[in-house]
Amino acid sequence: MAPNVILTASFWSGVAQWAIIFTGLLLTARAVAFAVRPSVVWKFRTAQWWMFTMTGMAFVLAAAIPWTLFSATGDASDASEAAGSAMLIVSFVSFAVIAAFLVLPDRVMSVPLPPLLWTVSALVAAASSAALLVPAAGLSGAAFRGYAATGAVTGAGVIVLGLGMGTRLSMRVTVRNPKGEEDAVDGAYVASRMVTMSHKPRGLGAPEGTDVLSLPKEAVAALPSQGQMAMSLVRFALAVFASAPWRADIVLIDKDTATATLKRNSGMADSTIIYRSELGLDGFEPPSDSGGGESGTSSHDVLTGAAAFLLMRLSEVHPVLTSGLCGATRWRGLACQILAGTPPWQSVPAAAEQLFAKAVDNDPDNDAAWLGYLRSRAGSIQGPLQTEQRYIERLRDLYSDLRDKARTDDGYLALTMRAARSLVYAQHNYSRLLPNPEERAKESSAARGIARELRDMAVKAADNPDRGLQKFGKAMRPSAEILCSDGENCRDYGTRKDDSCRAPYNNYLRAGFLAEAGKHEEALSCLEIALGSKELTNEARADISFESLLAKRKYRTNLVDLIDHPDVSEIEAFRPYERELARYGFRHPGEILGTNHRHSTSPHLTEATLAWMRGICRLVEGCPSEKHAIAWTNLLTSEDVCDAAGLATLRSDEERLRRVNKRAEAHQVPPISRRNIADWIARLRPPAGHRKRIRQPTIGRGTRRPSVHAWHPTTGRTRMPARYAKVRRVFR
């Protein structure tokens, strides 16, 4: 083409005409998309959808060229005949390809396509045959073949593209608050919940709810006339060519109730009402540090239920989404499972157990909920060896079932690995309690066998194309290696030579095995890294694995120094002062007891505030149950009990004590009895012979922490805490 042809008016007129024809074909395809009703199922992968839809788009783009030439140059011109011949070739090739996909799906690329394409292939075949055999009156054979072939390709392209637009796995989520205003934050929360439920749904696109379509009327009215026209065109274009056939509208009636409506191509797919009470959370209060307040947590619980409803409804027509749901078929059960395994309810054992129980009740086929329920029950039931043995048998049955499913469905792989790790832990704990050495060795050997299977699954997951499984497999590999070794021949896992085992959890796991193997120095070295985590520190206080360390004075001192001190950040009453306490280096209650107001220049840590803090710290230090010192103190401060006088008042106030113990039950903490309170008050009084020896040493930079063996002004101890003489067994 000569350069001056591009500058001619006729060329750009033809381009404009092609654009108009192409737009008309797209509108027709969009109309075809509305024929895809909510019950139409797309059984294939996202890659197949892209191939299917892009084929239709290519047909429409190609077909618009001959129609433009027919209109501009007539049907008898050389260009028109060439375009018609090209369309004839395209029609034959497309028919052959579609027929190959349909007739030989197992031999040619193994890509099945919907049966509706038989209609498209028949249309292509009929048009091609007519073009060759039945020329119409008044038209040359070449012109008729051009029209027929172009029409066949156009029809095929419009139908295929329309079906692709109508079956796309994409959804637009809109959440409105009780005032009727759209909330983009809650919309993003629902979309994120859907994506992160169990396993990332492959191919699910969820555009944000806020876009041009949701601009307020007053904003549109404020635009000039040209802007209003442009906005109208934009609205029309988005309404016609919206990329998300699914639309979810969620309305929060109040913090405990919401409605969810799901549409597909403007056709009603489903709707429901979500009540927070149906999710099993009645009677539970979110932790004070959960953020967002009680109202915010409640609405997020309801929105989680809405996300579960939308995901389960989508999975009915897009089976690809069932991968990773691990047998879940009912949205209420899935919502309870997700709430139980994520903050804030994950940190409230009683609430998590209730949610898992509700999930299993609603959906017994949900394997993930059943695993979570077994683990939560194992942590709350204390009984004889037979109880632990039955727990192991249930875990073993579940693991065997999941292992068979994971061989054919990668969606079960992550859950199978979690079940294997839980089974290994349970068998190790059980073996430690068996009196017979032969039985103990047999159980340990069985645990190592499961650990080797876990290691193999971790390797398989690390090589999986799915990025989420890759990361999970790599993270699981070090702990699997440690469990396989059982403390012996651990290679470099858990040491500075292996970067993947810098994780405190892996160091803690290895420390337990090393302590049992008699490698005490190495165990303490791992614990120095591991016990920077508050959760692991609390775990270590009751872990039977470290019994051998506590039995020897040489190692007991170091271990107690690592785990004996409660952290002031765990005291809920001190939360408003966290920054000030950290600034002055106060980490343990004993450090606050050993200071005075003269060493604080902060306006927030006044003499009165420090005195109030010392009273609470004395409650922590003098608690008769050292394991529950922080938890019981938090219960007391919730009733404004901050010193010994408050304890005495509480002892005689039956109603307040009942409220305290009701909160204790909700947080799965033993109740506080009047006998406990009496012991508590007695422990807060130092022995008469020691009262004159109480001093308040200054705590400043470089000051050493007092020895845990020294006499304490609130407990009167002169030796190691009694709980380290014998560690209580707790199953995890």
ROLUM-71314 format. One line per 4 residues: their letters; for each residue x, y, z of C-alpha. Coordinates in steps of 0.1 Angstrom, whole numbers, plus 5000, padded with zeros to 4 digits. Layout:
a) X,Y,Z ~ ... .
# end
This chain:
mapn) 5000,5000,5000 ~ 5014,5034,4990 ~ 5020,5058,5018 ~ 4996,5084,5004 .
vilt) 4967,5059,5005 ~ 4966,5060,5043 ~ 4961,5098,5042 ~ 4930,5096,5019 .
asfw) 4895,5102,5031 ~ 4883,5069,5016 ~ 4907,5049,5037 ~ 4895,5064,5070 .
sgva) 4859,5062,5059 ~ 4865,5024,5055 ~ 4881,5022,5089 ~ 4851,5040,5105 .
qwai) 4827,5017,5087 ~ 4846,4986,5099 ~ 4845,5000,5135 ~ 4807,5004,5132 .
iftg) 4802,4969,5119 ~ 4825,4954,5145 ~ 4806,4973,5173 ~ 4773,4960,5159 .
lllt) 4786,4924,5160 ~ 4798,4929,5196 ~ 4764,4942,5206 ~ 4749,4911,5190 .
arav) 4773,4889,5209 ~ 4764,4907,5241 ~ 4728,4900,5235 ~ 4736,4863,5230 .
afav) 4754,4864,5264 ~ 4720,4871,5281 ~ 4708,4838,5269 ~ 4732,4821,5294 .
rpsv) 4709,4815,5323 ~ 4721,4810,5359 ~ 4718,4773,5357 ~ 4742,4768,5328 .
vwkf) 4773,4749,5339 ~ 4808,4756,5326 ~ 4827,4724,5334 ~ 4861,4734,5319 .
rtaq) 4892,4752,5330 ~ 4899,4789,5327 ~ 4924,4784,5300 ~ 4898,4766,5279 .
wwmf) 4874,4795,5284 ~ 4900,4819,5271 ~ 4907,4798,5241 ~ 4869,4794,5234 .
tmtg) 4862,4832,5238 ~ 4892,4844,5219 ~ 4883,4821,5190 ~ 4849,4839,5189 .
mafv) 4866,4873,5191 ~ 4889,4864,5162 ~ 4860,4853,5141 ~ 4841,4886,5147 .
laaa) 4872,4907,5140 ~ 4879,4887,5107 ~ 4842,4888,5096 ~ 4840,4926,5100 .
ipwt) 4866,4931,5072 ~ 4847,4914,5043 ~ 4814,4931,5053 ~ 4833,4964,5051 .
lfsa) 4847,4956,5017 ~ 4813,4944,5004 ~ 4798,4977,5014 ~ 4826,4999,5002 .
tgda) 4836,4982,4969 ~ 4808,4960,4959 ~ 4806,4922,4959 ~ 4823,4917,4926 .
sdas) 4856,4936,4932 ~ 4889,4918,4935 ~ 4892,4928,4971 ~ 4857,4914,4979 .
eaag) 4863,4881,4961 ~ 4896,4877,4979 ~ 4880,4884,5013 ~ 4852,4860,5005 .
saml) 4876,4833,4995 ~ 4895,4839,5028 ~ 4863,4835,5048 ~ 4856,4803,5030 .
ivsf) 4890,4790,5040 ~ 4884,4802,5076 ~ 4850,4784,5077 ~ 4865,4751,5065 .
vsfa) 4894,4754,5090 ~ 4871,4764,5119 ~ 4847,4735,5111 ~ 4876,4710,5110 .
viaa) 4890,4723,5143 ~ 4857,4723,5161 ~ 4848,4688,5148 ~ 4882,4676,5160 .
flvl) 4876,4690,5195 ~ 4841,4675,5196 ~ 4847,4641,5180 ~ 4882,4633,5192 .
pdrv) 4886,4650,5225 ~ 4909,4623,5239 ~ 4932,4623,5209 ~ 4935,4659,5198 .
msvp) 4948,4681,5225 ~ 4923,4666,5251 ~ 4903,4698,5251 ~ 4865,4691,5253 .
lppl) 4841,4719,5243 ~ 4803,4724,5251 ~ 4778,4704,5231 ~ 4762,4736,5219 .
lwtv) 4791,4740,5195 ~ 4775,4712,5174 ~ 4750,4738,5163 ~ 4779,4762,5154 .
salv) 4797,4735,5134 ~ 4765,4725,5116 ~ 4759,4762,5107 ~ 4795,4764,5093 .
aaas) 4790,4731,5074 ~ 4757,4741,5059 ~ 4769,4776,5048 ~ 4800,4761,5032 .
saal) 4781,4735,5013 ~ 4756,4761,5000 ~ 4784,4783,4989 ~ 4799,4755,4968 .
lvpa) 4767,4739,4954 ~ 4738,4763,4953 ~ 4746,4797,4938 ~ 4718,4821,4943 .
agls) 4700,4838,4913 ~ 4714,4871,4904 ~ 4748,4865,4921 ~ 4780,4851,4907 .
gaaf) 4793,4820,4922 ~ 4823,4839,4938 ~ 4800,4866,4953 ~ 4776,4841,4967 .
rgya) 4804,4820,4982 ~ 4819,4852,4998 ~ 4785,4862,5013 ~ 4778,4827,5026 .
atga) 4813,4821,5040 ~ 4814,4855,5057 ~ 4779,4850,5072 ~ 4789,4815,5085 .
vtga) 4820,4829,5102 ~ 4801,4859,5115 ~ 4774,4836,5130 ~ 4799,4813,5145 .
gviv) 4819,4842,5160 ~ 4789,4860,5175 ~ 4776,4828,5191 ~ 4809,4817,5205 .
lglg) 4819,4851,5217 ~ 4785,4856,5233 ~ 4786,4823,5251 ~ 4821,4831,5263 .
mgtr) 4810,4865,5276 ~ 4780,4849,5294 ~ 4800,4821,5310 ~ 4830,4840,5323 .
lsmr) 4839,4833,5359 ~ 4839,4868,5371 ~ 4818,4886,5397 ~ 4812,4922,5408 .
vtvr) 4806,4925,5445 ~ 4786,4954,5461 ~ 4781,4958,5498 ~ 4757,4984,5512 .
npkg) 4756,4995,5549 ~ 4724,5000,5569 ~ 4721,5035,5556 ~ 4720,5023,5520 .
eeda) 4755,5036,5511 ~ 4779,5015,5492 ~ 4809,5004,5513 ~ 4840,4997,5492 .
vdga) 4859,4984,5522 ~ 4833,4957,5530 ~ 4831,4949,5494 ~ 4868,4942,5493 .
yvas) 4865,4922,5525 ~ 4839,4899,5509 ~ 4860,4895,5477 ~ 4891,4887,5498 .
rmvt) 4872,4862,5519 ~ 4860,4843,5489 ~ 4895,4841,5474 ~ 4911,4829,5506 .
mshk) 4885,4803,5516 ~ 4902,4770,5520 ~ 4922,4771,5487 ~ 4924,4799,5462 .
prgl) 4895,4794,5437 ~ 4912,4791,5404 ~ 4902,4817,5378 ~ 4878,4837,5400 .
gape) 4880,4874,5392 ~ 4862,4897,5415 ~ 4863,4934,5404 ~ 4858,4961,5431 .
gtdv) 4822,4973,5436 ~ 4829,5010,5432 ~ 4832,5021,5396 ~ 4815,5046,5372 .
lslp) 4782,5028,5374 ~ 4778,5037,5411 ~ 4785,5074,5410 ~ 4759,5093,5430 .
keav) 4732,5112,5410 ~ 4743,5146,5423 ~ 4778,5140,5410 ~ 4765,5133,5375 .
aalp) 4741,5162,5376 ~ 4771,5185,5384 ~ 4788,5177,5352 ~ 4785,5200,5321 .
sqgq) 4762,5189,5293 ~ 4792,5173,5273 ~ 4802,5155,5305 ~ 4768,5141,5311 .
mams) 4767,5128,5275 ~ 4801,5112,5280 ~ 4789,5097,5313 ~ 4758,5083,5296 .
lvrf) 4779,5067,5269 ~ 4802,5052,5295 ~ 4772,5039,5315 ~ 4758,5024,5283 .
alav) 4792,5008,5273 ~ 4797,4993,5308 ~ 4762,4980,5309 ~ 4765,4963,5275 .
fasa) 4801,4951,5277 ~ 4804,4944,5315 ~ 4831,4919,5319 ~ 4816,4903,5350 .
pwra) 4784,4883,5342 ~ 4779,4876,5379 ~ 4767,4904,5402 ~ 4765,4900,5440 .
divl) 4745,4926,5461 ~ 4749,4924,5498 ~ 4729,4947,5522 ~ 4737,4949,5559 .
idkd) 4704,4952,5577 ~ 4722,4956,5610 ~ 4754,4942,5625 ~ 4739,4907,5629 .
tata) 4718,4904,5597 ~ 4725,4907,5560 ~ 4708,4898,5527 ~ 4727,4885,5497 .
tlkr) 4715,4885,5461 ~ 4733,4868,5432 ~ 4725,4875,5396 ~ 4740,4861,5364 .
nsgm) 4735,4881,5332 ~ 4707,4901,5349 ~ 4689,4868,5357 ~ 4682,4860,5393 .
adst) 4705,4831,5404 ~ 4698,4829,5442 ~ 4693,4850,5474 ~ 4694,4844,5511 .
iiyr) 4694,4860,5545 ~ 4724,4856,5568 ~ 4718,4857,5605 ~ 4748,4857,5628 .
selg) 4729,4836,5653 ~ 4729,4808,5627 ~ 4767,4807,5627 ~ 4769,4795,5663 .
ldgf) 4784,4827,5678 ~ 4756,4836,5702 ~ 4770,4841,5737 ~ 4806,4848,5726 .
epps) 4823,4882,5727 ~ 4852,4889,5704 ~ 4886,4894,5721 ~ 4893,4930,5732 .
dsgg) 4923,4932,5709 ~ 4905,4920,5677 ~ 4901,4955,5663 ~ 4870,4971,5649 .
gesg) 4850,4967,5681 ~ 4822,4943,5688 ~ 4800,4958,5661 ~ 4827,4956,5634 .
tssh) 4835,4920,5643 ~ 4799,4910,5641 ~ 4794,4926,5607 ~ 4825,4908,5594 .
dvlt) 4811,4875,5607 ~ 4780,4881,5587 ~ 4800,4892,5556 ~ 4820,4859,5559 .
gaaa) 4787,4841,5558 ~ 4778,4860,5526 ~ 4811,4852,5510 ~ 4806,4815,5518 .
fllm) 4771,4817,5502 ~ 4784,4833,5471 ~ 4813,4809,5467 ~ 4792,4778,5472 .
rlse) 4766,4790,5447 ~ 4793,4798,5421 ~ 4808,4764,5426 ~ 4776,4747,5415 .
vhpv) 4779,4761,5380 ~ 4817,4764,5379 ~ 4830,4730,5393 ~ 4866,4743,5391 .
ltsg) 4859,4762,5423 ~ 4853,4730,5443 ~ 4890,4723,5442 ~ 4902,4730,5477 .
lcga) 4868,4731,5494 ~ 4876,4695,5506 ~ 4840,4682,5504 ~ 4822,4713,5516 .
trwr) 4788,4716,5500 ~ 4768,4739,5523 ~ 4776,4775,5528 ~ 4767,4777,5565 .
glac) 4791,4749,5573 ~ 4818,4765,5553 ~ 4813,4799,5570 ~ 4815,4783,5604 .
qila) 4847,4765,5595 ~ 4864,4796,5581 ~ 4854,4817,5612 ~ 4867,4790,5635 .
gtpp) 4901,4789,5618 ~ 4908,4826,5614 ~ 4911,4856,5638 ~ 4895,4868,5661 .
wqsv) 4877,4835,5670 ~ 4907,4814,5665 ~ 4921,4828,5697 ~ 4889,4820,5717 .
paaa) 4891,4781,5721 ~ 4854,4777,5732 ~ 4841,4798,5703 ~ 4864,4779,5678 .
eqlf) 4852,4745,5691 ~ 4815,4756,5689 ~ 4820,4769,5653 ~ 4837,4737,5642 .
akav) 4809,4717,5658 ~ 4783,4738,5640 ~ 4803,4733,5607 ~ 4803,4696,5610 .
dndp) 4766,4695,5620 ~ 4757,4716,5589 ~ 4780,4698,5565 ~ 4792,4663,5577 .
dnda) 4811,4658,5544 ~ 4834,4688,5550 ~ 4867,4671,5558 ~ 4884,4704,5568 .
awlg) 4858,4711,5594 ~ 4860,4676,5608 ~ 4898,4679,5612 ~ 4894,4712,5629 .
ylrs) 4868,4698,5652 ~ 4889,4668,5662 ~ 4918,4691,5670 ~ 4897,4715,5691 .
rags) 4882,4686,5710 ~ 4916,4671,5717 ~ 4927,4703,5732 ~ 4897,4706,5755 .
iqgp) 4893,4670,5767 ~ 4915,4656,5794 ~ 4911,4619,5801 ~ 4929,4586,5803 .
lqte) 4951,4571,5776 ~ 4921,4555,5759 ~ 4908,4590,5751 ~ 4940,4599,5733 .
qryi) 4940,4565,5716 ~ 4905,4571,5702 ~ 4916,4605,5690 ~ 4945,4590,5671 .
erlr) 4923,4564,5656 ~ 4899,4590,5643 ~ 4928,4611,5630 ~ 4943,4580,5613 .
dlys) 4910,4572,5596 ~ 4906,4608,5583 ~ 4942,4609,5571 ~ 4938,4576,5552 .
dlrd) 4907,4589,5535 ~ 4923,4623,5526 ~ 4955,4606,5513 ~ 4934,4586,5488 .
kart) 4916,4617,5476 ~ 4948,4637,5473 ~ 4962,4612,5448 ~ 4937,4624,5422 .
ddgy) 4928,4659,5434 ~ 4955,4684,5444 ~ 4928,4704,5462 ~ 4930,4679,5490 .
lalt) 4968,4680,5493 ~ 4972,4709,5518 ~ 4945,4695,5541 ~ 4961,4660,5539 .
mraa) 4994,4675,5550 ~ 4978,4692,5579 ~ 4961,4660,5589 ~ 4994,4641,5587 .
rslv) 5012,4666,5609 ~ 4984,4665,5635 ~ 4986,4627,5635 ~ 5023,4627,5639 .
yaqh) 5021,4651,5669 ~ 4994,4630,5685 ~ 5013,4598,5681 ~ 5045,4613,5695 .
nysr) 5026,4626,5726 ~ 5008,4593,5730 ~ 5041,4573,5728 ~ 5056,4594,5756 .
llpn) 5029,4583,5780 ~ 5031,4546,5773 ~ 5047,4527,5802 ~ 5058,4497,5780 .
peer) 5091,4505,5761 ~ 5081,4482,5733 ~ 5048,4499,5728 ~ 5064,4533,5730 .
akes) 5090,4523,5703 ~ 5062,4509,5681 ~ 5041,4541,5683 ~ 5072,4563,5677 .
saar) 5081,4542,5646 ~ 5045,4546,5633 ~ 5048,4584,5638 ~ 5080,4585,5618 .
giar) 5064,4566,5590 ~ 5036,4592,5587 ~ 5062,4619,5589 ~ 5080,4604,5559 .
elrd) 5048,4605,5540 ~ 5044,4641,5551 ~ 5078,4649,5537 ~ 5070,4633,5504 .
mavk) 5038,4653,5501 ~ 5057,4685,5509 ~ 5081,4678,5481 ~ 5051,4671,5458 .
aadn) 5034,4703,5468 ~ 5066,4723,5463 ~ 5067,4711,5426 ~ 5030,4718,5420 .
pdrg) 5022,4745,5394 ~ 4999,4762,5419 ~ 5019,4789,5436 ~ 4999,4786,5468 .
lqkf) 5007,4749,5471 ~ 5044,4756,5463 ~ 5047,4780,5492 ~ 5029,4757,5515 .
gkam) 5050,4727,5506 ~ 5083,4747,5511 ~ 5071,4759,5545 ~ 5061,4724,5556 .
rpsa) 5093,4707,5545 ~ 5116,4717,5574 ~ 5091,4705,5601 ~ 5085,4673,5581 .
eilc) 5122,4666,5581 ~ 5125,4672,5619 ~ 5095,4649,5625 ~ 5111,4622,5603 .
sdge) 5144,4623,5623 ~ 5127,4623,5657 ~ 5156,4643,5671 ~ 5183,4621,5655 .
ncrd) 5202,4630,5624 ~ 5184,4663,5619 ~ 5210,4674,5594 ~ 5210,4712,5594 .
ygtr) 5172,4717,5599 ~ 5167,4742,5627 ~ 5202,4755,5627 ~ 5219,4786,5613 .
kdds) 5231,4766,5584 ~ 5196,4763,5570 ~ 5178,4796,5562 ~ 5144,4778,5559 .
crap) 5145,4769,5596 ~ 5149,4804,5610 ~ 5113,4801,5619 ~ 5107,4800,5657 .
ynny) 5082,4772,5653 ~ 5107,4749,5636 ~ 5133,4757,5663 ~ 5107,4749,5690 .
lrag) 5098,4716,5674 ~ 5135,4705,5671 ~ 5142,4716,5706 ~ 5116,4692,5719 .
flae) 5132,4662,5701 ~ 5167,4673,5711 ~ 5157,4675,5748 ~ 5142,4641,5747 .
agkh) 5173,4627,5730 ~ 5195,4642,5758 ~ 5210,4669,5737 ~ 5203,4697,5762 .
eeal) 5227,4723,5751 ~ 5214,4722,5715 ~ 5178,4722,5728 ~ 5184,4754,5747 .
scle) 5201,4769,5717 ~ 5170,4763,5697 ~ 5147,4776,5724 ~ 5166,4809,5725 .
ialg) 5153,4815,5690 ~ 5119,4799,5694 ~ 5107,4816,5726 ~ 5106,4850,5711 .
skel) 5070,4840,5702 ~ 5045,4845,5730 ~ 5024,4815,5718 ~ 5054,4792,5719 .
tnea) 5065,4805,5753 ~ 5030,4797,5767 ~ 5033,4763,5751 ~ 5067,4756,5766 .
radi) 5054,4762,5802 ~ 5033,4730,5799 ~ 5053,4710,5774 ~ 5064,4676,5787 .
sfes) 5092,4674,5761 ~ 5113,4697,5783 ~ 5110,4676,5815 ~ 5146,4664,5812 .
llak) 5158,4700,5811 ~ 5139,4708,5842 ~ 5152,4678,5860 ~ 5188,4691,5860 .
rkyr) 5197,4723,5878 ~ 5223,4732,5852 ~ 5197,4735,5825 ~ 5166,4743,5846 .
tnlv) 5179,4778,5854 ~ 5183,4787,5818 ~ 5150,4773,5808 ~ 5131,4790,5836 .
dlid) 5148,4823,5827 ~ 5134,4819,5792 ~ 5098,4811,5800 ~ 5091,4820,5836 .
hpdv) 5082,4857,5831 ~ 5047,4867,5820 ~ 5047,4895,5795 ~ 5030,4928,5804 .
seie) 5017,4931,5769 ~ 4994,4901,5778 ~ 4977,4922,5805 ~ 4947,4937,5789 .
afrp) 4944,4966,5813 ~ 4979,4978,5802 ~ 4970,4979,5765 ~ 4966,5018,5764 .
yere) 5001,5021,5779 ~ 5019,4996,5756 ~ 5040,5022,5739 ~ 5051,5039,5771 .
lary) 5060,5006,5788 ~ 5080,4995,5758 ~ 5098,5028,5758 ~ 5111,5023,5793 .
gfrh) 5118,4986,5788 ~ 5091,4972,5810 ~ 5084,4937,5797 ~ 5076,4917,5829 .
pgei) 5054,4925,5859 ~ 5084,4921,5882 ~ 5102,4950,5865 ~ 5072,4973,5871 .
lgtn) 5071,4963,5907 ~ 5108,4972,5910 ~ 5105,5008,5898 ~ 5089,5041,5909 .
hrhs) 5075,5072,5893 ~ 5108,5092,5895 ~ 5122,5072,5867 ~ 5094,5081,5843 .
tsph) 5092,5114,5825 ~ 5061,5104,5806 ~ 5029,5123,5814 ~ 5010,5090,5809 .
ltea) 5030,5071,5836 ~ 5022,5092,5866 ~ 5027,5082,5902 ~ 4991,5072,5904 .
tlaw) 4992,5052,5872 ~ 5023,5033,5883 ~ 5008,5026,5917 ~ 4977,5012,5899 .
mrgi) 5000,4991,5876 ~ 5019,4977,5906 ~ 4986,4965,5921 ~ 4978,4946,5890 .
crlv) 5013,4932,5887 ~ 5011,4920,5923 ~ 4979,4901,5913 ~ 4998,4884,5885 .
egcp) 5028,4876,5906 ~ 5007,4863,5935 ~ 4981,4843,5916 ~ 4977,4808,5931 .
sekh) 4975,4793,5896 ~ 5007,4804,5878 ~ 4995,4789,5845 ~ 4964,4811,5845 .
aiaw) 4979,4841,5862 ~ 4975,4864,5832 ~ 4941,4850,5822 ~ 4927,4853,5858 .
tnll) 4941,4888,5863 ~ 4925,4899,5830 ~ 4892,4885,5843 ~ 4896,4905,5875 .
tsed) 4905,4938,5859 ~ 4873,4935,5837 ~ 4855,4939,5870 ~ 4878,4967,5882 .
vcda) 4896,4944,5907 ~ 4931,4958,5908 ~ 4945,4949,5942 ~ 4941,4928,5974 .
agla) 4912,4950,5986 ~ 4894,4945,5954 ~ 4899,4907,5957 ~ 4883,4907,5992 .
tlrs) 4853,4927,5980 ~ 4849,4903,5950 ~ 4850,4873,5973 ~ 4818,4885,5991 .
deer) 4800,4897,5959 ~ 4783,4867,5945 ~ 4769,4885,5914 ~ 4803,4899,5903 .
lrrv) 4820,4866,5908 ~ 4794,4849,5887 ~ 4801,4874,5859 ~ 4838,4868,5861 .
nkra) 4834,4830,5859 ~ 4810,4834,5829 ~ 4837,4852,5811 ~ 4862,4825,5821 .
eahq) 4839,4798,5806 ~ 4837,4818,5773 ~ 4875,4820,5771 ~ 4879,4783,5782 .
vppi) 4897,4793,5815 ~ 4891,4775,5848 ~ 4867,4794,5871 ~ 4879,4813,5901 .
srrn) 4866,4798,5933 ~ 4863,4815,5967 ~ 4891,4792,5979 ~ 4913,4805,5950 .
iadw) 4906,4841,5961 ~ 4914,4833,5997 ~ 4948,4818,5987 ~ 4954,4847,5964 .
iarl) 4949,4872,5992 ~ 4972,4852,6014 ~ 4999,4851,5988 ~ 4998,4889,5984 .
rppa) 5009,4893,6021 ~ 5047,4889,6024 ~ 5060,4869,6054 ~ 5064,4889,6085 .
ghrk) 5101,4883,6087 ~ 5106,4897,6052 ~ 5085,4928,6053 ~ 5114,4951,6063 .
rirq) 5136,4937,6035 ~ 5113,4948,6007 ~ 5132,4973,5985 ~ 5124,4990,5952 .
ptig) 5156,4989,5931 ~ 5157,5013,5902 ~ 5153,4998,5868 ~ 5173,5016,5841 .
rgtr) 5193,5009,5810 ~ 5218,4982,5817 ~ 5203,4971,5850 ~ 5202,4933,5853 .
rpsv) 5169,4915,5858 ~ 5166,4900,5893 ~ 5174,4863,5895 ~ 5143,4840,5894 .
hawh) 5158,4822,5925 ~ 5157,4854,5947 ~ 5130,4859,5972 ~ 5100,4877,5957 .
pttg) 5081,4903,5977 ~ 5047,4891,5966 ~ 5051,4853,5965 ~ 5077,4848,5992 .
rtrm) 5095,4822,5971 ~ 5131,4813,5977 ~ 5134,4784,5952 ~ 5122,4773,5918 .
pary) 5085,4776,5910 ~ 5067,4744,5919 ~ 5052,4739,5885 ~ 5087,4731,5870 .
akvr) 5091,4701,5892 ~ 5064,4683,5872 ~ 5051,4695,5839 ~ 5014,4689,5832 .
rvfr) 5007,4672,5799 ~ 4986,4692,5774 ~ 4977,4678,5740 ~ 4980,4700,5709 .
# end
